[in-house]
Amino acid sequence: AFNANDFFKRIADLFIVHEFKEKEGLNAGLQASHTRSFGAVLHNDPLFYLLTLKPTVEVDELIEDSLPREVKQLDVTLLHAVVLNKILGISTEAQEQKLNLDYSRSFDDAVRRARIDGAQIAFLMNPTRLEEVRSVAKAGSTMPQKSTYFYPKLLSGLVINKMAD
């Protein structure tokens, strides 16, 4: 039951919406924004959108879960708890089970899925910064599902097994 007009009406209360005609503009805007922003690409819509949380909105008050402040401050938490859950009505359980959701590691792949493959909307995010992972770990918490992707991956044998007798 996704409706783009309803989505933008609801999101306008919390986010500043910037429009771009080219995906390169969105990509540059997203990289320049650093935090509390993500891109949106809609099916059958020629524009690209950068959604940035309004400076008057307090993340700690907006996200009601009993999460540590360090986790609430993450863009991925904002996307999942506010946009997907509150605005689009996708429950936490549905998100965990990936019902009607899919994930991509590639900007171009996400755009293709929305524009060509028929996904209703694609959200594009900046990668999680190492400082954010460190801050969440120091708070004694764990990162949200699908929030980290580091490459190259460490070979587990080098990390947990003795190298010599």
N, C-alpha and C positions, 0 to 999 in steps of 0.2 A: 504494500500500500504506500510505497514511497512517492511523494509528491515534491518536486523541486521547489515550487513556490512556497509551500508550507515550511519546508526545510529552511529556506532563506529567511522567512519571517521569524521563525523561532530562534534561529542562530543569531539574528541581528541584535537581540537583547544582550548578548554576551560577547559577541565578536565583531571586530571591524572586518568588513569584507572588501578585499582589493581584487579587481578584475584585470586579467591579462589576456591579450589576444594570442600570444605564443607561449608554448610550454617553457621556452628558455627564460621568459620573463618570470614565470611562476618559480622555476627552479632557482633563479638568482634571488628573487624575493624571499623564498623559503630559506636559503642559505644565509642571507643577510639578517633574518629575523632572530635566529639563534634559539629562542625559547617561546613557549606558549603560542606556537603557530603551526599550522599545517596546511597543505594544499588540498584542494578538492577539484576533481574532474568528474563531470556528469555526462551520462549518456545523452546523445542528441542535443548537446549544448556546445557551441563552438568556443566558449570562453574557458579560461583557467582561473581558479579562485585561490587567493591566499586568505586564510582565516586567522586572525590574530586576536587573542583575548584582550578585551578592553582593559586599560590600566586601572580602571575603577573597580574591576571585579576581583574579589579576593578568592584565590584558589582554595585556601583552607576552609572557607565557608561554603564554597560551591560544591566541593566534594565532601559529602557527609560521612563517608566510610571512616572507620576507626583506623585509618592508615597513618603511618608516621608522616610527618610534614615533608620529609625528603622524597617520599614516594608520591605524595600529592602534587609536588612541584614538577613532576615529569610530564612532558608532552603526551606520552603514551597513556598516562593515567587520565589526563584531561580528555583525550579522545575517547577512551573506553568508558569512563564513568559519566562524562557529561554528554558528549555528542552521540555516541552509540547508544548508551543506556537511557539517559533522560530525554534527549531530543528525538532520537530515532526509535526508541522503545525496544531496543535489543537487550534482553536481560543479560546479567552476568553469566548465568548458566548457558544461555545460547551462545554467548561469545566464547566461553571455554570449550564448548562443543563444536565451535566453528560453524554454527547453523547460519546459512546465508552469508557467510563471511569467508574470505580467502585472503591469504597473505602473499606478498611478493617482495623480493629484495631489490627489485629494479624499478627505477622511476619510469623508464620507457615501457616496461611490461605493464605496470599499473595503468598508465595512460591508455595503452592498447586495449587492455581488458575493459575499460570504461567506454572507449570510443568505438572499438571494432567488435569485441566479443560480447557486448551487451550488458556488462555490469551496470547497475543503476548509478553507482557513485564509487569513486576511488579516492581514498585519502592518502596523501603523500606526506611523509614525515622526515625530518632531519634525523640522522643517526644519533643514538644515545651517546653522550660524551662520557669519556672515562671518568671525569670528575663526578658525574652523576651516579655512576655505578659505585664508585668509592664512597660517596656520601650515603647512599642507601645501605651499603654494607656496614659502614661505621655506625649507622642507626640500628643495626641488628636486624635488618629486614632483607627481603629478597626483591629482585626486580620483577615487575609484572610480566605475565605471559607474552611472548613474542616481542619483547622490548630490546633484546640484545642480539646482535649478530656480528661477531668478530671474525676476521680472517687475517692471516691464516690461523686455523685451529691448531691447538697444541695436540701432539700425539699423546694419548693417555698413557702409553707405555713409558714415555720419558718422564711423566709427572708422578706416577704412582708405583712404578716398579724399580727395583734396584738395578743399576747399570752394571755393577760388577759384584762378585762374591767377596 
